[in-house]
Amino acid sequence: MKNDKPTPPTDLQHTERTRVTRKPDRGSWDRELIYSILDQAFVCSIAFISDGIPIVVPTNYVRVGDKLYLHGSMASRLMKTLASGAPFTINVTILDGIVFSPTATGHSVNYRSVVVMGKAEVIEGHDAKLAAMRDFVEYVLKGRWNEVRPPTEQELKGTMVIAVPLVEASSKVRTGFAVNDAAEYEGSNWTGVLPFKWTPGEPLRDPRGNPDAPVPANVARYTRPQ
């Protein structure tokens, strides 16, 4: 008998915590859209409470299937807090453009964002942690894992890896031009959108590295999913 994994539902679960209250028409729970935003972005911000103080920490992540993976030092306040089962929120935002309006208050930005809530799962075991570290490196640059030294046992022991199941998540997207009454455009200065794209620059050689090593093709032609 064929043992296929069940196809996940198109939309993620709607919950009160992931309800989009401001401009709800821009909100979506579409799994494909949420995953596409997560797969293009590189850094997330994680909000949590530590000793009664609200904290926001930026960090990188990788999505593998229906989970986000985070990693950090075993001594990290962020990792220890998430591992304790404390509530937290993850945000990812991609800036797509600056919106110029005929009015001061009408200026805005076009963006794609995702908010994730849930409960963290600590990844235990040598093989599971090593696989997660490989996923992190491959997310940075596909093919890089085979070009570098793998983590030592000490490095693995000093690293905590956490998984966040993508169960409670929503996206919010703004596109288009300014939203103003037609009368506001009479005699106005230039209005429109200045698009933004994340593009890599010229690779910079590490002065401590091998001066004869050529820039790898996957670095020279680096791209992110669009």
C-alpha positions as CSV (number, residue, x, y, z in Angstrom):
1,M,0.0,0.0,0.0
2,K,1.3,3.5,-0.9
3,N,2.0,5.4,2.3
4,D,1.7,9.1,1.2
5,K,1.8,11.9,3.7
6,P,-1.7,13.6,3.9
7,T,-1.8,16.8,1.9
8,P,-2.1,19.7,4.4
9,P,-5.1,22.0,4.1
10,T,-4.6,25.1,1.9
11,D,-5.3,27.5,4.8
12,L,-3.7,27.5,8.2
13,Q,-6.0,27.4,11.2
14,H,-7.9,30.7,11.9
15,T,-7.6,31.7,15.6
16,E,-8.5,34.7,17.6
17,R,-4.7,35.4,18.1
18,T,-4.0,35.4,14.4
19,R,-7.1,37.4,13.4
20,V,-6.2,40.5,11.3
21,T,-8.1,43.4,12.9
22,R,-6.6,46.4,11.1
23,K,-7.3,46.4,7.3
24,P,-8.6,42.8,7.4
25,D,-8.9,42.7,3.6
26,R,-5.1,42.5,3.5
27,G,-4.9,39.5,5.8
28,S,-4.6,35.9,4.6
29,W,-4.1,32.4,6.1
30,D,-3.2,30.9,2.8
31,R,-0.4,28.4,3.5
32,E,1.3,28.8,0.1
33,L,1.4,32.6,0.5
34,I,2.7,32.4,4.1
35,Y,5.4,29.9,3.2
36,S,6.5,31.9,0.2
37,I,7.1,35.0,2.4
38,L,9.0,32.9,5.0
39,D,11.1,31.3,2.3
40,Q,12.2,34.7,0.8
41,A,12.9,36.5,4.0
42,F,16.1,35.9,6.0
43,V,15.6,37.4,9.4
44,C,12.7,37.3,11.9
45,S,11.9,39.2,15.0
46,I,10.8,37.3,18.1
47,A,8.9,39.1,20.9
48,F,8.7,37.6,24.4
49,I,8.5,38.6,28.0
50,S,11.6,38.1,30.2
51,D,11.5,39.1,33.9
52,G,8.4,41.2,33.2
53,I,10.1,43.2,30.5
54,P,9.0,42.9,26.8
55,I,11.9,42.0,24.6
56,V,12.3,41.8,20.8
57,V,15.2,39.9,19.4
58,P,16.1,39.5,15.7
59,T,17.5,36.2,14.5
60,N,17.6,34.0,11.5
61,Y,15.6,30.9,10.9
62,V,14.8,28.2,8.3
63,R,11.5,26.6,7.3
64,V,11.5,22.9,6.8
65,G,8.1,21.5,5.9
66,D,5.5,22.8,8.3
67,K,8.0,24.0,11.0
68,L,10.3,26.9,11.6
69,Y,13.6,26.1,13.1
70,L,15.6,28.5,15.3
71,H,19.0,28.0,16.8
72,G,21.3,29.8,19.3
73,S,23.5,29.4,22.3
74,M,22.4,27.2,25.2
75,A,23.0,30.3,27.3
76,S,20.9,32.6,25.2
77,R,18.0,34.3,27.0
78,L,15.9,34.0,23.9
79,M,16.4,30.2,23.5
80,K,16.0,29.5,27.2
81,T,12.8,31.5,27.3
82,L,11.3,29.7,24.3
83,A,12.4,26.3,25.6
84,S,10.6,27.0,28.9
85,G,7.2,27.0,27.1
86,A,6.7,30.7,27.5
87,P,4.5,32.4,24.9
88,F,6.1,34.3,22.0
89,T,5.4,35.9,18.7
90,I,7.5,35.7,15.5
91,N,7.3,38.4,12.8
92,V,8.8,38.4,9.3
93,T,8.4,41.5,7.0
94,I,9.6,42.1,3.5
95,L,9.6,45.7,2.2
96,D,8.4,45.8,-1.4
97,G,8.1,49.6,-1.9
98,I,7.6,53.1,-0.5
99,V,4.2,54.6,-1.4
100,F,4.3,58.4,-2.1
101,S,1.0,60.1,-1.4
102,P,-0.3,63.7,-2.2
103,T,-0.9,64.0,1.6
104,A,1.5,63.8,4.5
105,T,-0.5,61.2,6.3
106,G,-1.2,59.1,3.2
107,H,2.4,57.9,2.7
108,S,2.8,54.2,3.3
109,V,4.8,51.1,2.3
110,N,4.0,48.1,0.3
111,Y,5.0,44.9,2.2
112,R,4.5,41.3,2.8
113,S,4.5,40.1,6.4
114,V,3.8,37.0,8.5
115,V,3.0,36.6,12.2
116,V,3.6,33.2,13.8
117,M,2.4,32.1,17.3
118,G,2.8,28.8,18.9
119,K,4.8,26.6,21.3
120,A,8.5,25.8,20.9
121,E,9.8,22.2,20.7
122,V,13.4,21.6,21.7
123,I,15.2,19.4,19.2
124,E,17.1,16.7,21.1
125,G,19.7,14.2,19.8
126,H,22.9,14.4,17.8
127,D,21.5,13.4,14.5
128,A,18.4,15.7,14.7
129,K,20.4,18.7,15.7
130,L,23.0,18.0,13.0
131,A,20.3,17.8,10.4
132,A,18.8,21.1,11.5
133,M,22.2,22.8,11.3
134,R,22.6,21.5,7.8
135,D,19.2,23.0,6.9
136,F,20.3,26.3,8.3
137,V,23.5,26.4,6.3
138,E,21.7,25.2,3.1
139,Y,19.1,28.0,3.6
140,V,21.9,30.5,3.7
141,L,23.4,29.1,0.5
142,K,22.4,25.9,-1.3
143,G,25.4,23.6,-1.6
144,R,27.4,25.3,1.2
145,W,27.2,22.5,3.7
146,N,29.5,20.3,1.6
147,E,32.1,23.1,1.3
148,V,32.6,23.8,5.0
149,R,33.6,22.0,8.2
150,P,30.6,20.5,9.9
151,P,29.9,21.3,13.6
152,T,32.1,19.6,16.2
153,E,30.5,17.7,19.1
154,Q,31.3,20.7,21.4
155,E,29.6,23.1,19.0
156,L,26.5,20.9,18.8
157,K,26.4,20.6,22.6
158,G,26.6,24.3,23.0
159,T,23.8,25.0,20.5
160,M,20.1,24.8,21.2
161,V,17.8,24.0,18.3
162,I,14.1,24.8,18.6
163,A,11.2,24.0,16.2
164,V,8.0,26.0,15.9
165,P,5.1,24.2,14.2
166,L,3.4,26.4,11.7
167,V,-0.1,26.0,13.1
168,E,-1.1,29.5,14.2
169,A,0.1,32.0,11.5
170,S,-1.3,34.7,9.3
171,S,0.0,37.0,6.6
172,K,-0.7,40.6,5.7
173,V,0.1,42.2,2.3
174,R,-0.2,45.7,1.0
175,T,0.2,46.5,-2.7
176,G,-0.7,49.4,-5.0
177,F,-0.7,53.1,-4.7
178,A,-1.8,55.6,-2.1
179,V,-5.3,55.6,-0.9
180,N,-6.6,59.2,-1.2
181,D,-9.6,61.0,-2.5
182,A,-9.3,62.0,-6.1
183,A,-9.5,65.7,-5.1
184,E,-6.2,65.3,-3.3
185,Y,-4.4,64.7,-6.6
186,E,-5.4,68.0,-8.2
187,G,-2.2,70.1,-8.6
188,S,-0.2,67.6,-6.4
189,N,3.5,66.9,-6.8
190,W,4.7,63.5,-8.0
191,T,2.9,60.5,-6.5
192,G,3.6,56.8,-7.0
193,V,5.6,53.8,-5.7
194,L,9.3,53.4,-5.4
195,P,9.8,49.6,-5.6
196,F,12.4,47.8,-3.5
197,K,14.1,44.5,-4.1
198,W,16.6,42.5,-2.0
199,T,19.7,42.1,-4.2
200,P,23.2,40.9,-3.4
201,G,26.2,43.1,-4.0
202,E,29.7,42.2,-5.1
203,P,31.3,39.4,-3.0
204,L,34.0,40.7,-0.6
205,R,36.9,38.3,-0.1
206,D,37.9,37.5,3.6
207,P,41.5,38.6,3.9
208,R,42.2,35.6,6.1
209,G,40.8,33.1,3.6
210,N,42.5,31.4,0.7
211,P,43.5,34.2,-1.8
212,D,43.6,31.7,-4.7
213,A,40.1,30.2,-4.1
214,P,37.7,31.5,-6.8
215,V,34.3,32.9,-5.9
216,P,31.9,29.9,-6.1
217,A,29.2,30.2,-8.7
218,N,26.5,29.8,-6.1
219,V,27.9,32.9,-4.4
220,A,28.5,35.0,-7.6
221,R,25.0,34.3,-8.8
222,Y,23.3,34.4,-5.4
223,T,19.5,34.8,-5.5
224,R,16.6,34.5,-3.1
225,P,13.1,33.2,-4.0
226,Q,11.0,36.1,-5.3
